[in-house]
């Protein structure tokens, strides 16, 4: 039997790499500094709970495969992304790194082309100079966002199906707005941590 631990996550600015500062500024402008700080505190608490729950599962890490929202590669390049993002303060990637050190295997989870396309749209509104430019970029992203998410979710489900073997447990860290669950085959036993 194949098992999958499904962890809906909330991304932090530390997860966003080169767009970290722009997204942080946009978030602070939208929420206000006090609410931004409180939100960061809630997210840190969430990640502490996720780590505690994973540790309590007492998994055989040699038979665990890791799937990460936004991770298009594994191997040396994937590890470089994980190590760099963990060093930038991402609790998500710090937990990934810890699980890999225990013997879990990370898989290339996402389509590089689909991620690149989404990144271009997000970068356009993060780097917008004028309010009109930002508004136009946000509108353009809104127009394609659902279709892009649908394609990404289908790709992720296909990746899990192709790589998760009988007797293995997968752990999927996936943004809360995704819907990968409905696209997974019936022979994968899914347990949500939420």
N, C-alpha and C positions, 0 to 999 in steps of 0.2 A: 504494500500500500504506500502511496505517496501522500505526504502531509505538507501543508503550507500554513505557516503562521503569518497572518495578514495584519500588518500594523499600519493603520491610517496615521499619517504624520502631518505636522504643520512645519513648513519650511521657515528657517530663520535667515536673517541677512547673511550669516556666516556660511550658509549653504550655497550662496549665489555667486561665489567666486569674484570675478572682476566687476560684477554689478553690485557688489555688497554695499558700498558707500552710497551709490545712487538710490538703491532701494530703501536703505535705512533713512536717508533724507526724505524720500517721498512718504515713507511710513510715518515719520515724525511730523511732517507737514500735515498729513491727513488726520492723525490721531491726537497730536499734541505730545509734548515730551513726557509728561507724567503718565499718560495712558500707554505710550510706547514702552516706557520702563516697566510698568506693571504687566504689560503683555509679555515682555521678555522674561519676567520673573515666572509667569504662569507657564511659559513654554519650557523653561529650565526645569520646573517641577514635573512637567509632563515627561521630559526625557529621563529624568531620574527614575520615575515610575516605570517607564518602558524598560530601562536597563535592569531594574529590580525584577520585573516580571519575566524577562528573558532568562536571567540568572536562575530564577526559581523553576524553570522548565527542566533543568538538569539534562540538557541535550548531549548526545554523542556527537561532538562537533566534527569528527571525521566524516560524518554522514549528513552534514548541513551545507546547504547551498544558499548563498545570500543574493538577493535581488534588490537593487536600489533605484528608486525613482531618480531619473536624470543621469544615470551612469551608463554610457554607451560602450564601454570597453572593460575588459578584465586584464589579466596578466600584468606586465610591468607598467603599462600606461595607466591601467585602472588603479593599480596600487599607488602610483604617483598622485593621481587625483584624490584618492582616499586620504593619503598621508598629508597632502597639502591642505585639503579642506578640513581635516581634523586639527591640524596645527593652527588654522585660522579661527578655531573655536567652535566648529560644528559638533554638537553633541551627537547627532545622527552618525556622522562619519567617525567620531571617536568610538562609538559603540561598534560600528562595522569593523574598525581596526582591531578592537579588542576580540571580537568574534573570530576574525581571521587569525589572530595570534593564537587562539585556542584550537585552530585546525579547520575552521569553516572555509569553504571555497566561494569566492565571489564570482558572479557571472556577469557578462556584458548584458545588461537588461534592456536597454533602449536603442532605438534606431538613431544613429548619428544624424541622418538627414532630417528627421522630424524634430529632433532637439535643436538642430541648427536653425531651422525655420522658426520655431517658437522663440528662440533666443534673439533672432533678428527683430521680431515684433516687440518683444519686451525691451530690448535695448533702445529701440526707436522712441518709446515714450519715456524711458528713464533718462535718456540723453537729450530729450527735447529742450529747446531753448525758450520758446514762447509757449504761452498757454494754448494758443490755437494749434501749434505743432504737437503739443502733448495730447490735446483733445482729439485731434485727427488720428494720431498714432494709437491711442486707446480705442477709438471707434473701429479702426482697421483690425486691431487684435480681437476685439469682441466679435467681429464678424466671422473670424475663422477659428476662434478658440475651441468651440465645441467639436467641430469636425476634426481638428488637430488632436484634441484629447481622445476622441474616439479611436483614431488611427494609432495613437501611442498606446492606448490600453490594449488594443488588439495585438499589437506587436509584443508587448510585455507578456500577455497571456500565452502567445505562441512560443516565446522564449522559454517561459517556465515549463510548458508542456514538453518542449524539445530537450531540456537539460535536466529536469528533476526526475530521477530514477526511482524505481521501486525500492522501498526501504529507506529512502532519504526524506529529510525534512527540509523544506525551504523556508526562508524568512524573507518576506517582501515588505520593505519599507516604501510606502507609497503615499503620495499626497492625498489628503482627505477628499478632494474633489474628483479623484479618479474612480473608475468603476471597472477594475480588472476582474473582480470576483465573478461577475456574470459571464465573462468570456472564457473562464477556465473550464477544462474538461471535468466531467462528473466523477472521474476516478481519483481526483485529488481531494483529500479530506482537508477542509479549510477551517482553521480556528482563528477567530479575530481577537486581537488584543486591543480593546478600545474602551 
